[in-house]
Amino acid sequence: MILTVDLAIILLSAALFGLAARQTRQPTIIGYILAGVVIGPAVLGLVEVGTLTETISELGLAFLLFLLGIKMRLEEVRDILVPVVKISIPQMLLVALAGGGIALALGFGGVEALIIALAVMYSSTAVVIKMLNDKDEATSLHGKIDVGILLVQDIVVVILLAVLAAGRPESLGEVAVTLGVVLGLVALISVAALLASRFVLPSLFRRIAGNRDVFFLISISWAFIFVLVSSEINVLLAPFGIEAYLSIEMGAFLAGLAIAQLPYSKELQERVNPLTDLFVMVFFVTVALDLEASELLFYWKEALATVVLLMPLKFLIFFVLLRWQKFDVETTFLGSITMIQVSEFGIILGVAAFAGGFVGEEVLGYLTLIALLTMSLSVYFIEYNHALYRRFAPFLERFDVEGAFEGGKREYDGHAVLIGYDQVTRNALPLLAEHFEDVVVVDRQADHIKTLESEGYTAIYGDFRNATIRKSAGLKRAAFVLSSSVELDVNRALLREVSPDAVVFVEAEQVDAARELYEQGAHCVIMSTRLAGDRLAAYLKTYLQDPDVLKRVAKADEELLRDLAAIPSIHERMVGGLDG
Amino acid sequence: MADLLSTVAILFIVAGPFLLVANRFRLPTVPLLIVAGIFAGVFVDEELTLELAQYGIALLVFWFGVKIELSTVRTVLSDSEIATLAQILVVGSLGVGLGLVLGVPFQESLYLGIAAALSSTIVGVFLLQREIQRNLVRGRLAESIHFVQDLIAVILLLVLGAGAFELDPIATQLGYGVLFFIAAILVNRYVFDLLGRLAGNSSELMIVGSVSILVLFIGTARLVDVSIVVGAFAAGLAIRHDREQYLDLFNGIESIRDFFVAIFFLTIGALVAVPTLEKLLLVAGLVVLTAVVKPAITTVVLIFQGYEARTATLTSLGIDQVSEFSLIIAIQALLLGALGQTVFDAIIMAAAVTMITSSLTQRFDERIYLFLADRNLIRGRHGRVDALSRLPDDITDHVIIVGYGRQGRKLVDACENLEQSYVVVENDPEIRPLVREECDAFVFGDAMDRYTWEKARAGAARLILSTVPYDPISRLILELGVEADVILNASDVETALKLMDEGAHYVVVADLLAGEQLVTYTSAILSGEMTPEELRDGRVEALRSRHGG
């Protein structure tokens, strides 16, 4: 059977270097990039990138942005759209100027300096988004700003690639046309995504939400529609005589955004995450796999100089621009420090420039080296972003702005969490609502979510086994947790993560399980089958000893059942005839 | 449009509507993915996706290795072996015969036989979840039948992977199979925990590490010219661990698996070429063999072994499809050149068809059984029930207790304390020894079978207590039309009320009781009546006094 070896080697080396990175407390991305450098032509020369590997890396970026889109809510994006555009364009210009200036100062020629300037003005989508995701800051304010800037940069990259692919442009007009076409296409696809999100997707997803496999696969199909359109846009537009390029990442992001509005997005994130992690890892390894050592290190001195100069300059440029848009100083700092690297797009642009005859291979090597170094270094800065901010906070406070931009994540604290809305727990819900300001319900059935939301509860669709769901329910800060799951692993995970002050009620089926749960901190374990057994036994005894008593009791209990069937929420009256 | 990315995209996009159909009609996804692949085949170059598809195969078999439940199968295993082997031999031979009759060369006909004989894991188990959860005998029975078949499938894959039917290559394959097995155990014992420690709590690294182990095994397999399936299966055995401990890891691998396995089924559909008459005849023949002959034979054999007619029939209706292992065997053979396009296509199409028909027979299994039983086409043997039960022939005025779980045990205690005679009705072979030891009188049979009730002398009983909240059983009891009073179990209030309207004396709803208790205790805590610690201490004490220690 045919199975190429390169993917296997990439996976293995990524695993080894990743584990090593973990053991030495480095971020895993460093491990992956290093793996790529070591197994690539630069050092060991074990691997050449095959079609499959290339496709998987592309898919990695696409899924990463798909995931990101799923996390975003439209209102959140809309709020910062204008500031983001106002920041991105000047940022690119200023960084390009800085890069070009440094290049000229280091002795590169005019055209080379231009290409270098164009290549260094982006920040790395992969590094930034992966780090933001891992640190769970993608939906924080600075996270959203950075993502927005990256997306605008994405559009610019696409335009530039289109221009470079056509060879030297005839006129500025040609560039303008390409710009117009790309922007128009992006707008078109965005509109399509939004329309779908409003009219098609809600009912579609509601129908499939109960079926785990179909749900996952259809979401992937949905993403692939956008990916295909983006990647084949040229073919699709050929009959109209228009040439265009769209990045599949942008398409995937829009696909995700369309789903973000639906309540099922968290569950989907959980399913797509592992796949994305795997693919993105392959991507990072392949970044370094394409060059020969001689070209990579030809301009190593210049590269080092550029890195040392460019990174602080980038930080400054972002800082100034964000502050200009009146974001508070913490957001400004965090947002800026995340974007100080040079993107892998720079390498891609370099490759295109080399292929188009604009620069020599050594310049490509120089650009790759810069990208690798800045990407790796920036990972550390991002990892310790908050610590760095605290270190410099006193100094930075003077830059703070009046009336800073508001916007952050809603967090629950001291709330009640209910896991699983069913016959057992639903009567407890009004009780909880009386005592707690926020009651968050996690459930796996789409129609329950609807019912709950219409009654004013916060409902999260998803499986509590998933870490993301537990995080969104704010488990760590909950004051009261009620689990209707009888599954031991769910309840164990629950008890491990909950705060020591929280009151925890769980369910179990076996006595041993109950005992264990009590030991792990549960305050009350409800065993429904045991209760049923007790009730049955009680009935039996009464039947055998005094059948008439039982007849009366049974009648009364039957009345109670009928009442309950009619009005499900009269919990005060829920005491059976044989109790007490 | 020859690039891989677009091809994969097209496959998934075409799959979309078919998946919606699967959801709408509650069909399993696998056959519809195959059908989607057949349609998409027109647009894509399947050569490109073959490699991806093989990762799908590897992950499928890998997951199988991870998930095998060896323990629960033991009890019913000895019974099902005979039925399985008999069915495989007979149906297999008929499959080979079918091929030969239609002019297919002997070697390829063997594959037809294999396709007819083996039943699917994914589809079969998907449909069985309901039954396995209820711990009914036939769920166990079908599960163990699948297990035996899958083991045979893996062995076949090993043997056929040799590419030729000569002793030397086959021996080599088997030899390597054993080596892989040993390696798997070693990795499971020593390497996996090391991985866990090195990865810390990073599920990303655990997943990468596990996938790397898989890749290592597959790579080694390829290196020594053994089928990657064997490598993947061994890797699965190597990764097997307590799911709870490594929850994120297994959830993650499942997602990755779902992605690649979907591609596998789509690709395999795409590989199917335009149907010819000969092909359609083969398909029809295979379908009849798999969907009709196979369950028929299995039913007969199971009844012969003493199982109730209902158990036998319903079990057989769970194995009436072509296995995805057959698909893997077929694609392996195709790539090795041992199988021609015609037979390959026939097997694929038959698989898609029978997987769909099987889900339908499962859904309507009770009705099919009643249809056959009413026409006296099936006659059960009561030998097993008689042999395994123990009760006085003339027992009267007794209490019949259905189910010897926690509830049942409590009821038996109550009866014994009040010196009331009773008969326990139970069907789960795992509980059988307990029943035999602890109960004075019991009938070991299917509560859905009327003979069981005859045996339990329901007509002479005083009270029937069911601890099983399974609607069909509740209704059957009410339809027995006996004089005894009936107290049942239901899973929700509406059903309980309906049953009471139909004559039940009372119906216990377990969840309702739990709900009551929950509200009581929640109120107590929230109103400050009790502190959480007091509640816990009280509950633990109650638990201790009821169950000791």
Boltz contact constraints between the chains, C-beta under 6 A:
constraints:
  - contact:
      token1: [A, 1]
      token2: [B, 54]
      max_distance: 6.0
  - contact:
      token1: [A, 1]
      token2: [B, 228]
      max_distance: 6.0
  - contact:
      token1: [A, 1]
      token2: [B, 335]
      max_distance: 6.0
  - contact:
      token1: [A, 2]
      token2: [B, 51]
      max_distance: 6.0
  - contact:
      token1: [A, 3]
      token2: [B, 54]
      max_distance: 6.0
  - contact:
      token1: [A, 8]
      token2: [B, 215]
      max_distance: 6.0
  - contact:
      token1: [A, 8]
      token2: [B, 219]
      max_distance: 6.0
  - contact:
      token1: [A, 11]
      token2: [B, 211]
      max_distance: 6.0
  - contact:
      token1: [A, 11]
      token2: [B, 212]
      max_distance: 6.0
  - contact:
      token1: [A, 11]
      token2: [B, 215]
      max_distance: 6.0
  - contact:
      token1: [A, 12]
      token2: [B, 212]
      max_distance: 6.0
  - contact:
      token1: [A, 15]
      token2: [B, 208]
      max_distance: 6.0
  - contact:
      token1: [A, 15]
      token2: [B, 209]
      max_distance: 6.0
  - contact:
      token1: [A, 15]
      token2: [B, 212]
      max_distance: 6.0
  - contact:
      token1: [A, 18]
      token2: [B, 205]
      max_distance: 6.0
  - contact:
      token1: [A, 18]
      token2: [B, 208]
      max_distance: 6.0
  - contact:
      token1: [A, 19]
      token2: [B, 198]
      max_distance: 6.0
  - contact:
      token1: [A, 19]
      token2: [B, 205]
      max_distance: 6.0
  - contact:
      token1: [A, 22]
      token2: [B, 200]
      max_distance: 6.0
  - contact:
      token1: [A, 22]
      token2: [B, 205]
      max_distance: 6.0
  - contact:
      token1: [A, 51]
      token2: [B, 4]
      max_distance: 6.0
  - contact:
      token1: [A, 52]
      token2: [B, 51]
      max_distance: 6.0
  - contact:
      token1: [A, 55]
      token2: [B, 4]
      max_distance: 6.0
  - contact:
      token1: [A, 55]
      token2: [B, 5]
      max_distance: 6.0
  - contact:
      token1: [A, 58]
      token2: [B, 5]
      max_distance: 6.0
  - contact:
      token1: [A, 208]
      token2: [B, 23]
      max_distance: 6.0
  - contact:
      token1: [A, 211]
      token2: [B, 23]
      max_distance: 6.0
  - contact:
      token1: [A, 213]
      token2: [B, 29]
      max_distance: 6.0
  - contact:
      token1: [A, 214]
      token2: [B, 19]
      max_distance: 6.0
  - contact:
      token1: [A, 214]
      token2: [B, 23]
      max_distance: 6.0
  - contact:
      token1: [A, 216]
      token2: [B, 258]
      max_distance: 6.0
  - contact:
      token1: [A, 217]
      token2: [B, 19]
      max_distance: 6.0
  - contact:
      token1: [A, 217]
      token2: [B, 262]
      max_distance: 6.0
  - contact:
      token1: [A, 218]
      token2: [B, 16]
      max_distance: 6.0
  - contact:
      token1: [A, 218]
      token2: [B, 19]
      max_distance: 6.0
  - contact:
      token1: [A, 220]
      token2: [B, 12]
      max_distance: 6.0
  - contact:
      token1: [A, 221]
      token2: [B, 12]
      max_distance: 6.0
  - contact:
      token1: [A, 221]
      token2: [B, 13]
      max_distance: 6.0
  - contact:
      token1: [A, 221]
      token2: [B, 15]
      max_distance: 6.0
  - contact:
      token1: [A, 221]
      token2: [B, 16]
      max_distance: 6.0
  - contact:
      token1: [A, 224]
      token2: [B, 9]
      max_distance: 6.0
  - contact:
      token1: [A, 224]
      token2: [B, 12]
      max_distance: 6.0
  - contact:
      token1: [A, 224]
      token2: [B, 13]
      max_distance: 6.0
  - contact:
      token1: [A, 225]
      token2: [B, 13]
      max_distance: 6.0
  - contact:
      token1: [A, 227]
      token2: [B, 9]
      max_distance: 6.0
  - contact:
      token1: [A, 228]
      token2: [B, 9]
      max_distance: 6.0
  - contact:
      token1: [A, 232]
      token2: [B, 6]
      max_distance: 6.0
  - contact:
      token1: [A, 271]
      token2: [B, 255]
      max_distance: 6.0
  - contact:
      token1: [A, 274]
      token2: [B, 207]
      max_distance: 6.0
  - contact:
      token1: [A, 274]
      token2: [B, 252]
      max_distance: 6.0
  - contact:
      token1: [A, 274]
      token2: [B, 255]
      max_distance: 6.0
  - contact:
      token1: [A, 274]
      token2: [B, 256]
      max_distance: 6.0
  - contact:
      token1: [A, 275]
      token2: [B, 255]
      max_distance: 6.0
  - contact:
      token1: [A, 275]
      token2: [B, 256]
      max_distance: 6.0
  - contact:
      token1: [A, 275]
      token2: [B, 259]
      max_distance: 6.0
  - contact:
      token1: [A, 277]
      token2: [B, 204]
      max_distance: 6.0
  - contact:
      token1: [A, 423]
      token2: [B, 511]
      max_distance: 6.0
  - contact:
      token1: [A, 423]
      token2: [B, 515]
      max_distance: 6.0
  - contact:
      token1: [A, 424]
      token2: [B, 511]
      max_distance: 6.0
  - contact:
      token1: [A, 424]
      token2: [B, 514]
      max_distance: 6.0
  - contact:
      token1: [A, 424]
      token2: [B, 515]
      max_distance: 6.0
  - contact:
      token1: [A, 427]
      token2: [B, 515]
      max_distance: 6.0
  - contact:
      token1: [A, 427]
      token2: [B, 519]
      max_distance: 6.0
  - contact:
      token1: [A, 428]
      token2: [B, 518]
      max_distance: 6.0
  - contact:
      token1: [A, 428]
      token2: [B, 519]
      max_distance: 6.0
  - contact:
      token1: [A, 428]
      token2: [B, 522]
      max_distance: 6.0
  - contact:
      token1: [A, 431]
      token2: [B, 522]
      max_distance: 6.0
  - contact:
      token1: [A, 435]
      token2: [B, 526]
      max_distance: 6.0
  - contact:
      token1: [A, 489]
      token2: [B, 244]
      max_distance: 6.0
  - contact:
      token1: [A, 503]
      token2: [B, 525]
      max_distance: 6.0
  - contact:
      token1: [A, 503]
      token2: [B, 532]
      max_distance: 6.0
  - contact:
      token1: [A, 511]
      token2: [B, 547]
      max_distance: 6.0
  - contact:
      token1: [A, 518]
      token2: [B, 540]
      max_distance: 6.0
  - contact:
      token1: [A, 523]
      token2: [B, 532]
      max_distance: 6.0
  - contact:
      token1: [A, 523]
      token2: [B, 535]
      max_distance: 6.0
  - contact:
      token1: [A, 523]
      token2: [B, 536]
      max_distance: 6.0
  - contact:
      token1: [A, 524]
      token2: [B, 521]
      max_distance: 6.0
  - contact:
      token1: [A, 524]
      token2: [B, 535]
      max_distance: 6.0
  - contact:
      token1: [A, 524]
      token2: [B, 539]
      max_distance: 6.0
  - contact:
      token1: [A, 526]
      token2: [B, 514]
      max_distance: 6.0
  - contact:
      token1: [A, 526]
      token2: [B, 517]
      max_distance: 6.0
  - contact:
      token1: [A, 526]
      token2: [B, 518]
      max_distance: 6.0
  - contact:
      token1: [A, 528]
      token2: [B, 510]
      max_distance: 6.0
  - contact:
      token1: [A, 528]
      token2: [B, 511]
      max_distance: 6.0
  - contact:
      token1: [A, 528]
      token2: [B, 514]
      max_distance: 6.0
  - contact:
      token1: [A, 529]
      token2: [B, 406]
      max_distance: 6.0
  - contact:
      token1: [A, 529]
      token2: [B, 510]
      max_distance: 6.0
  - contact:
      token1: [A, 531]
      token2: [B, 513]
      max_distance: 6.0
  - contact:
      token1: [A, 531]
      token2: [B, 514]
      max_distance: 6.0
  - contact:
      token1: [A, 532]
      token2: [B, 407]
      max_distance: 6.0
  - contact:
      token1: [A, 532]
      token2: [B, 508]
      max_distance: 6.0
  - contact:
      token1: [A, 532]
      token2: [B, 510]
      max_distance: 6.0
  - contact:
      token1: [A, 532]
      token2: [B, 513]
      max_distance: 6.0
  - contact:
      token1: [A, 533]
      token2: [B, 406]
      max_distance: 6.0
  - contact:
      token1: [A, 533]
      token2: [B, 407]
      max_distance: 6.0
  - contact:
      token1: [A, 533]
      token2: [B, 410]
      max_distance: 6.0
  - contact:
      token1: [A, 535]
      token2: [B, 508]
      max_distance: 6.0
  - contact:
      token1: [A, 535]
      token2: [B, 513]
      max_distance: 6.0
  - contact:
      token1: [A, 536]
      token2: [B, 407]
      max_distance: 6.0
  - contact:
      token1: [A, 536]
      token2: [B, 411]
      max_distance: 6.0
  - contact:
      token1: [A, 536]
      token2: [B, 508]
      max_distance: 6.0
  - contact:
      token1: [A, 537]
      token2: [B, 410]
      max_distance: 6.0
  - contact:
      token1: [A, 537]
      token2: [B, 411]
      max_distance: 6.0
  - contact:
      token1: [A, 537]
      token2: [B, 414]
      max_distance: 6.0
  - contact:
      token1: [A, 540]
      token2: [B, 411]
      max_distance: 6.0
  - contact:
      token1: [A, 540]
      token2: [B, 414]
      max_distance: 6.0
  - contact:
      token1: [A, 541]
      token2: [B, 414]
      max_distance: 6.0
  - contact:
      token1: [A, 544]
      token2: [B, 418]
      max_distance: 6.0
  - contact:
      token1: [A, 544]
      token2: [B, 420]
      max_distance: 6.0
  - contact:
      token1: [A, 554]
      token2: [B, 506]
      max_distance: 6.0
  - contact:
      token1: [A, 558]
      token2: [B, 500]
      max_distance: 6.0
  - contact:
      token1: [A, 561]
      token2: [B, 493]
      max_distance: 6.0
  - contact:
      token1: [A, 561]
      token2: [B, 496]
      max_distance: 6.0
  - contact:
      token1: [A, 561]
      token2: [B, 497]
      max_distance: 6.0
  - contact:
      token1: [A, 564]
      token2: [B, 493]
      max_distance: 6.0
  - contact:
      token1: [A, 565]
      token2: [B, 493]
      max_distance: 6.0
  - contact:
      token1: [A, 565]
      token2: [B, 494]
      max_distance: 6.0
  - contact:
      token1: [A, 565]
      token2: [B, 497]
      max_distance: 6.0
  - contact:
      token1: [A, 571]
      token2: [B, 519]
      max_distance: 6.0
  - contact:
      token1: [A, 574]
      token2: [B, 516]
      max_distance: 6.0
  - contact:
      token1: [A, 574]
      token2: [B, 519]
      max_distance: 6.0
